[in-house]
């Protein structure tokens, strides 16, 4: 039956049949596509040395500062392909992977469509977020778990019953999907329920159950204000479900993709979020756990603007015993001692994967991988995108800034043969993007040490926490859940008490409602919190 529309627009009356070959419509379309391809192919990316070559300004120029112009390279520029011209605001998420047991695949490049044509020459968007994540068991995985398993439907229900069994989906990944639910009898008690994918044909039921329980017992043992709280492990219609704390403002990927934090006047917000991330990573490392997949998509934001680390599917217990063991009593950080290195193999998400992991030539310390990933997260906050796709020195145009960073470290190491040499305010590896856009210099030095290509000399989370400048960052979240002795409204500095009391700042890291989809709940210390 043919449908008729009362609206005689081109969208409703145009035929879906493709035009005939050599017809005027087809020839016009071919000319249009050819013109777009010629424009894309004629556009080339400048080198790092000639990025800021002065050019004559128009009289209407507003004269932004040098940092603003540098950061604008992330979202600006006309280096688009045909696909990106059709979708100028599209940005793909980073994919997680643990390919420790798989053979490396050769990289395929289409010479007719070079990779760098699909991206702006500085801010490189992350790769797609539906990758093949192999949920790998920890090296210290126990044979038997102490896990209390509940029935999902008997304890929780979907927030909106009219949506049916599936409820409201708030997230979806390669191995799971997340649904919003409430505890029965408590309609205002919201939880995020993570339903795992079914067992694959390559694993037994026993192996699959161990992987799910391993992630749950590890996440359940973590108690820190910057880590998502895991509440319950349930079964529902033959599927495993993790019931977790609900973070209503989504992930950091969405916030960074809005370019809100990239503004020069948002430096305090970037630094506060950076400090919260390091606090969470330091807690993990202090308890013998490495996350191994630190990225924007795994950093959630709560209604009161706090950062939370989530998704421990590829995490590693590198020291001590697994929290799932009976003798651990559900606690992490038990019997810590020797550090166990991870076997060679890709684990994580590009471009957050450290160079030593990409090399796949030797075992690596998973703590250094987390520090590298946190450094790349801060790069996203500052520049609005990544500076490279892979931390490898090769002929790929998208990796030229990593090559420049590696050269800067090589030159600095050549001048400092002493193994104990450290960088200073005036003596540090030169890397032009950081020199231009990363301020203050203390943050630049920390970021350079976090992105040291040599993992043996990469800064640790403990050293970052003990850095004097880092300690003085105004942060709206303490290192623990201990109540602060003095609340400070960051918008009203008259409330600042210069005594020795512990302080927590009330920040709003989220854009206003009219700027995006985020909203902000009651802030700590405010009426009704």
C-alpha positions, 0 to 999 in steps of 0.5 A: 500500500502506497503512503501519501503525504499532505506535505509536498516537500522534497523530502516526502515526494522525492523518489527513493529510486536511484537516478539512471546512469548519465542522467542530469541528476546523476552527473550533477551528484558525481560533480559534487562528490568529486569537488568535495574529494578534490578539496579534501585531497588538496588540504595538507596538515602543517608540521609541528614546526610551522603550526604557529607561523605568523599570518596577517590577521583580518581587521575583524580579528578578536586577538585571542591569546596564543594558547586559545589559538593553539587549543582551537586547532583541536576543533578548528581547521578544514581538514575534512574528508567527504565523510567528515564533511557530511558529519562535522560534529561526529566523534567516535568513542575509544574502543577497549581491548585486551588482545594478549592471546591474539595474533597482531593484525597488519595495519591496512591503509587505503591510499585513496583516503589517507587516515589524516584526511578524516581528522583535524590535524591536532585534536584527533578524536578517539576510535569507536567504542564498540571494540572487542574487549576480552574480559581477561581474568586476573593473574591471581584469579582464585578457583573459588569465589565467596560471592553472594548472588541475588535475584534482580527482579526480586530486589530491583525494578525498572524506574518506569514500568511502562517501558517494559522489561528492558527499562531505560538504557543509559549506556551500551558497550561491547560486552554489556549494557547499562539500565536504570533501575530502582530498589523495590520500595524505594522509588528515589533510590536509583541504580545503574544495572550493568547486564553482561553479554552472553557466554561466547563459544570460545569459553566454558560456562565455568570460565565465563562465570569466573570472569564476571565474578572476578570483576564483581569481587574486585569492584566490590572491594573498592571503597573510595569517593572517586570510584563507582560503588558496586552494590550487588551481583544478581542474575536475571533471565540467565544473565549476570548483572552488576548493580552499581552507583548511578552517576546521573551526568554521564561520562567525561567523553560527553563533557569533553566532546562539548568543548566546554572544559577546553576554554581558557577560563576553565583551568580550575575545573580541569585541574580539579577533575585531574586531581580527582582522577589521580586520587582514584588511581593512587587508591587503586595502586596502593591496594595492588590493583591496576585499572588498565583501561583509563579513558574518558568513557570510563570516568563518570560524573555525578550530579554534584560534579564529582568524578568516578572511575568505573569498569574494571573488566580488564583490571589486574591484581598486580600485588597481594591476593585477589579480593575474591579469595576467602582469606581476603574477606572481600578486602583489597590490598591484603598481603601485598608485596612483590609486584607481578608484571603483565604479559605482553599484549595489547590492553586498553583503548587507543590512544590511551595505550602506553608505548611499552604495551604497544610494543608487545616485546616484554612484560610491563608494569600495569601501574605505568599504563594507568599513569599514561592513560591519565596523562592522555585524559588530561591532554583531552581536557586541555586540547579538546582531543588527542594529539596522536592516535598511537604512541608509536614513532612511525610515518603515520601523519597522525602520530607526528606529535608523539614522535616530537614528544619522543624526540624531546625526551631523547634530547633531554636524556642525552644531556642528562646521563645521571639516572637521578636527573629530574626536570625543572622549571627551565630544564625539561624536554621541549614539546611545542604543544605543551609549551604553548597550551599547558599552564602553569609550568608545574602542570606541564612538568607533571604531564611530561613525566606522566607521558615519559616514553620510558615506563621505568622513569615515568612518574608514579601516582605517589609522586604526583600526590606528593607534588607540592603544586598538586597538593595545592590544587583547589579540589571539591573532593577530599582523598577520602570520605572524611568530612571536611572541616571547612567548606569553601564556595569557589564562586565566593572566595570571601569564604576562604579561611587561610588557617590550617583546616582541611578545605574542600571547594564547591565547584561546578564542572558542568555547563549550564542547562542551556549549554548542553544536556547536563544538569547540576544538583545540590552542591556540598555545603549548600542548602538542601544538600 
